[in-house]
Amino acid sequence: MPPRRPTIFLASSALALVLCALAPAPGSAAEAPAVPVPPPLPPERPSELKPAQPAEQKPAPTAESGKPTPPARPAEPTPPAKDGAAEAQKPGMPVPPPTPPERPPELSGEAALALKVSPPDDTACRVRLKRLGVEFEPLPPIAEGQCTAPLPLKVTKLADGIALPGGATLTCQVAESFARWATEVQVAADRTLRHPLTGVELGGTYVCRGQNHDVDAKLSDHAFAAAVDVMGFTFAGRAGIPVKAMPAGSEEAEFLASIRGKACGFFRTVLGPGSNAAHANHFHLDERERNAGHRLCE
C-alpha cells in the first residue's frame, strides 16, 4: 500500500493559502474600529397628511427652560405696631362690648311720665256682652292717680234679668267673665236649690285702694275696675244665701262650693271663706295675669 503523506501535505498547503487570502493586509482600513452607520432617513410625509400648525407655536423648551421654576419666596411678615389699637386686636384678648346708644330724650324724665298708651279696642267684647243679654252703659275714663280704667262700663243687669243692685263698674273683659259665670250660678241654683236666681249682691267693683285695704300694699285689681266682690245671692221663692262658711252637707254649702269651683274657670283669682280672714264673707274674683298663666283658686 503506497504511502499517503503527499496527499496530506497538499491539503495542508491549500488550507494555508486560503487563510492567507482571507487575512487583511497590514496597514489597511480593516484594522480600524467599526463605526456605526446611521439608518437611512424615512421619506418625507406628504403635505396633505401633515397636521395644521397652531397660529402661535411656542418654541420647544430647551434643557434649561424645561426645569420647573421654584415658587416665589413669601414676603417677610410685618411686625405689628406697638400702639394700643394693635394690642387690642390680638387674638385671645377680650374686646369690650360697644356702648349702648343713649336713651332718646322723649323717653326719659317727665316726658316718659307724660306718655299715653292708647287703650285696647273693646268693640268686639261689647258685642258679646249684648249677645249674653247683659245691660250696660259706657262710663268716662277713670284716672285717679295710679288708679285707672280707660274704658269702664257700668253693668246694671245680667242675663234673664238678674239684678245687680247699685250696678258694677268693670272693664268689658271682666264684665264678660262675670256674666258667663252668672249663667253657671243660674244652673246651680235650679239644680241644687230648685229656685231660680234673681240677683247678685256686690260688695265693690272699682275702688281705688291697695290689696286687702292696706294702704302700704300694692294696688288691688279693684283699682283698675278688674275685680268683683260678691257678698250673696237672692232667689225667687226662698231666702237669700250670703257668702260665708255654711254647715257641711247643707244645700247652701253645696251651692256655694259648686259656684266657687265654676268661678275658677272664668277668673284667674278666686278667693273666699277659708282663703284668709279678709275674704271670710265674700268671693273675690279678678283677672290678674300671672307668670305662665298661673291661677290662684283658693
C-alpha positions as CSV (number, residue, x, y, z in Angstrom):
1,M,0.0,0.0,0.0
2,P,1.6,3.3,-1.1
3,P,2.3,6.0,1.4
4,R,-0.3,8.9,1.9
5,R,1.9,11.7,3.1
6,P,1.9,13.7,-0.2
7,T,-1.9,13.9,-0.1
8,I,-1.9,15.2,3.4
9,F,0.8,17.8,2.6
10,L,-1.1,19.1,-0.3
11,A,-4.3,19.5,1.7
12,S,-2.4,21.4,4.4
13,S,-0.8,23.7,1.8
14,A,-4.2,24.5,0.3
15,L,-5.7,25.5,3.6
16,A,-2.8,27.8,4.4
17,L,-3.2,29.6,1.1
18,V,-6.9,30.1,1.8
19,L,-6.2,31.6,5.2
20,C,-3.6,33.9,3.8
21,A,-6.0,35.2,1.2
22,L,-8.7,36.0,3.8
23,A,-6.3,37.8,6.2
24,P,-6.3,41.6,5.8
25,A,-3.3,43.3,4.6
26,P,-1.2,45.2,7.2
27,G,-2.0,48.9,7.4
28,S,-5.4,48.6,5.6
29,A,-8.7,50.2,6.8
30,A,-9.9,46.9,8.1
31,E,-7.7,47.3,11.1
32,A,-9.7,50.5,12.2
33,P,-12.6,50.0,14.8
34,A,-16.1,49.6,13.4
35,V,-18.1,52.8,13.1
36,P,-22.0,52.5,13.4
37,V,-23.7,53.6,10.2
38,P,-26.9,55.7,10.8
39,P,-30.1,54.3,9.4
40,P,-31.5,55.8,6.2
41,L,-33.9,58.7,6.6
42,P,-37.6,57.9,6.0
43,P,-39.3,59.6,3.1
44,E,-40.9,63.0,3.7
45,R,-44.6,62.9,4.6
46,P,-46.9,64.2,2.0
47,S,-48.1,67.8,2.7
48,E,-51.8,66.8,2.6
49,L,-51.2,64.5,5.6
50,K,-49.3,67.0,7.7
51,P,-51.3,68.3,10.8
52,A,-52.2,72.0,10.8
53,Q,-49.8,74.2,12.8
54,P,-51.2,76.5,15.5
55,A,-51.2,80.2,15.0
56,E,-48.6,80.8,17.6
57,Q,-46.3,77.9,18.3
58,K,-44.1,78.2,21.3
59,P,-40.5,77.2,20.8
60,A,-39.6,73.8,22.1
61,P,-38.2,74.1,25.6
62,T,-34.5,73.7,25.9
63,A,-32.9,71.8,28.6
64,E,-32.6,74.9,30.8
65,S,-36.2,76.1,30.3
66,G,-37.6,72.6,31.0
67,K,-36.6,72.9,34.6
68,P,-39.5,73.8,37.0
69,T,-39.4,77.4,38.3
70,P,-39.2,77.4,42.1
71,P,-42.0,79.2,43.9
72,A,-41.6,82.8,44.9
73,R,-40.4,83.4,48.4
74,P,-43.1,84.8,50.7
75,A,-42.7,88.3,51.9
76,E,-41.4,88.7,55.4
77,P,-44.2,89.3,57.9
78,T,-44.5,92.9,59.0
79,P,-44.1,93.1,62.8
80,P,-47.3,94.6,64.5
81,A,-47.3,98.1,65.7
82,K,-46.7,98.7,69.3
83,D,-49.6,101.0,69.9
84,G,-52.7,100.3,71.9
85,A,-55.0,99.7,68.9
86,A,-52.8,96.8,67.6
87,E,-52.6,95.3,71.1
88,A,-56.4,95.3,71.3
89,Q,-56.7,93.4,68.0
90,K,-54.5,90.5,69.2
91,P,-56.5,87.2,69.2
92,G,-57.5,86.0,72.7
93,M,-57.7,89.4,74.2
94,P,-61.3,90.3,75.3
95,V,-62.8,93.2,73.4
96,P,-65.1,95.5,75.4
97,P,-68.8,95.5,74.2
98,P,-69.9,98.5,72.3
99,T,-71.5,101.3,74.3
100,P,-75.3,101.2,74.0
101,P,-76.9,104.2,72.4
102,E,-78.2,106.9,74.6
103,R,-81.8,106.8,75.5
104,P,-83.9,109.2,73.5
105,P,-84.8,112.3,75.5
106,E,-88.5,111.8,74.8
107,L,-88.4,108.6,76.9
108,S,-86.7,110.0,79.9
109,G,-87.7,112.1,82.9
110,E,-91.0,113.9,82.8
111,A,-91.5,113.1,79.1
112,A,-91.7,109.4,79.9
113,L,-94.3,110.1,82.6
114,A,-96.4,112.1,80.1
115,L,-96.6,109.2,77.5
116,K,-100.0,107.9,77.0
117,V,-100.9,104.4,75.8
118,S,-104.0,104.0,73.7
119,P,-106.4,101.6,75.4
120,P,-107.3,98.4,73.5
121,D,-110.4,98.4,71.4
122,D,-113.2,96.5,73.2
123,T,-115.8,96.8,70.5
124,A,-116.0,93.1,69.9
125,C,-116.3,92.5,73.7
126,R,-119.2,94.8,73.9
127,V,-121.0,93.0,71.1
128,R,-120.5,89.7,73.0
129,L,-121.9,91.3,76.2
130,K,-125.1,92.3,74.3
131,R,-125.5,88.8,72.9
132,L,-125.2,87.4,76.5
133,G,-128.2,89.6,77.5
134,V,-126.1,92.0,79.7
135,E,-127.4,95.5,80.1
136,F,-124.6,98.1,80.5
137,E,-123.6,101.7,79.6
138,P,-120.1,103.2,78.9
139,L,-118.6,105.4,81.5
140,P,-116.0,108.2,81.1
141,P,-112.3,107.1,81.6
142,I,-111.2,106.8,85.2
143,A,-107.9,108.4,86.1
144,E,-107.5,108.8,89.9
145,G,-103.7,108.9,90.5
146,Q,-102.4,105.5,89.7
147,C,-105.9,104.0,89.7
148,T,-107.1,104.0,86.1
149,A,-109.6,102.4,83.8
150,P,-109.6,103.9,80.3
151,L,-112.8,102.2,79.0
152,P,-115.0,101.3,82.0
153,L,-118.6,100.1,81.8
154,K,-121.5,100.3,84.3
155,V,-123.2,96.9,84.2
156,T,-126.8,97.0,85.6
157,K,-128.3,93.6,84.7
158,L,-127.2,90.2,83.7
159,A,-128.9,87.6,81.5
160,D,-132.5,86.7,82.3
161,G,-132.9,90.0,84.2
162,I,-130.6,89.1,87.1
163,A,-130.3,92.3,89.1
164,L,-127.1,93.9,90.3
165,P,-128.2,96.4,92.9
166,G,-126.1,99.6,92.6
167,G,-124.5,98.3,89.3
168,A,-121.0,97.2,88.7
169,T,-118.1,99.4,87.3
170,L,-115.9,97.0,85.4
171,T,-113.8,96.7,82.3
172,C,-115.5,94.8,79.4
173,Q,-113.3,91.8,79.8
174,V,-114.1,91.3,83.5
175,A,-117.8,92.1,82.8
176,E,-117.9,89.3,80.2
177,S,-116.3,86.8,82.6
178,F,-118.7,87.8,85.3
179,A,-121.7,87.4,83.0
180,R,-120.6,84.0,81.8
181,W,-120.0,82.8,85.4
182,A,-123.5,84.1,86.4
183,T,-125.1,81.6,83.9
184,E,-123.4,78.8,85.8
185,V,-124.8,80.2,89.0
186,Q,-128.3,80.1,87.5
187,V,-127.8,76.4,86.6
188,A,-126.5,75.5,90.1
189,A,-129.5,77.4,91.7
190,D,-132.0,75.4,89.7
191,R,-130.2,72.1,90.2
192,T,-129.3,72.4,93.9
193,L,-131.8,74.8,95.4
194,R,-134.7,74.3,92.9
195,H,-135.3,78.1,93.0
196,P,-134.3,80.5,90.2
197,L,-131.6,83.1,90.8
198,T,-132.9,86.7,90.8
199,G,-130.0,88.8,91.8
200,V,-126.3,89.0,92.9
201,E,-125.3,91.3,95.8
202,L,-122.0,93.0,95.3
203,G,-119.6,94.5,97.9
204,G,-117.5,96.5,95.5
205,T,-116.1,96.7,91.9
206,Y,-114.0,99.8,91.2
207,V,-112.3,101.1,94.4
208,C,-109.0,103.0,94.4
209,R,-107.2,101.1,97.2
210,G,-104.5,98.6,98.0
211,Q,-104.9,94.9,98.4
212,N,-106.9,93.9,101.5
213,H,-107.5,97.6,102.1
214,D,-103.8,98.0,103.1
215,V,-102.6,101.5,102.2
216,D,-99.0,100.2,102.0
217,A,-99.7,97.2,99.8
218,K,-99.6,97.3,96.0
219,L,-102.8,98.3,94.3
220,S,-105.6,95.9,94.1
221,D,-107.3,94.9,90.9
222,H,-110.3,96.9,92.2
223,A,-108.2,100.0,91.4
224,F,-108.4,99.1,87.7
225,A,-112.1,98.1,87.6
226,A,-110.9,94.5,87.1
227,A,-112.3,92.8,90.2
228,V,-115.7,91.9,91.7
229,D,-116.6,91.2,95.4
230,V,-119.7,89.0,95.6
231,M,-121.5,89.2,99.0
232,G,-124.5,87.0,98.4
233,F,-127.4,85.8,96.1
234,T,-131.1,86.3,96.0
235,F,-133.7,83.8,94.7
236,A,-137.4,83.6,93.8
237,G,-139.4,81.7,96.5
238,R,-136.7,81.3,99.1
239,A,-134.3,83.3,101.4
240,G,-131.1,84.6,100.0
241,I,-127.7,82.9,100.7
242,P,-124.8,85.1,102.0
243,V,-121.3,84.1,101.1
244,K,-119.8,82.6,104.3
245,A,-119.0,79.2,105.8
246,M,-122.1,77.0,105.8
247,P,-122.9,73.7,107.7
248,A,-121.3,70.8,105.9
249,G,-123.8,68.8,103.9
250,S,-126.4,71.6,103.6
251,E,-127.9,72.8,100.3
252,E,-126.3,76.2,100.9
253,A,-122.8,74.7,101.4
254,E,-123.2,72.6,98.3
255,F,-124.4,75.6,96.2
256,L,-121.6,77.8,97.3
257,A,-118.9,75.1,96.7
258,S,-120.3,74.4,93.2
259,I,-120.3,78.0,92.0
260,R,-116.9,78.7,93.6
261,G,-115.4,75.9,91.6
262,K,-117.1,77.2,88.4
263,A,-115.6,80.6,89.0
264,C,-112.1,79.2,88.7
265,G,-112.8,78.6,85.0
266,F,-113.6,82.2,84.3
267,F,-111.3,84.2,86.6
268,R,-107.6,84.0,87.3
269,T,-108.1,84.7,91.0
270,V,-110.8,83.2,93.2
271,L,-110.7,83.8,96.9
272,G,-113.4,83.3,99.6
273,P,-114.2,81.8,103.0
274,G,-111.3,79.7,104.2
275,S,-108.7,81.6,102.0
276,N,-107.9,84.2,104.7
277,A,-109.7,86.4,107.2
278,A,-110.0,89.3,104.7
279,H,-112.2,87.1,102.4
280,A,-114.3,85.2,105.0
281,N,-117.6,86.9,104.0
282,H,-117.4,87.3,100.2
283,F,-116.0,85.9,96.9
284,H,-113.2,87.9,95.4
285,L,-112.9,87.5,91.6
286,D,-110.4,89.2,89.4
287,E,-108.4,88.8,86.1
288,R,-104.9,89.4,87.3
289,E,-102.3,88.0,84.9
290,R,-99.5,85.8,86.4
291,N,-96.4,84.1,85.0
292,A,-97.0,81.1,82.9
293,G,-100.8,81.6,83.1
294,H,-100.9,80.6,86.8
295,R,-104.3,80.9,88.5
296,L,-104.9,81.4,92.2
297,C,-108.1,79.4,93.2
298,E,-108.5,79.1,96.9
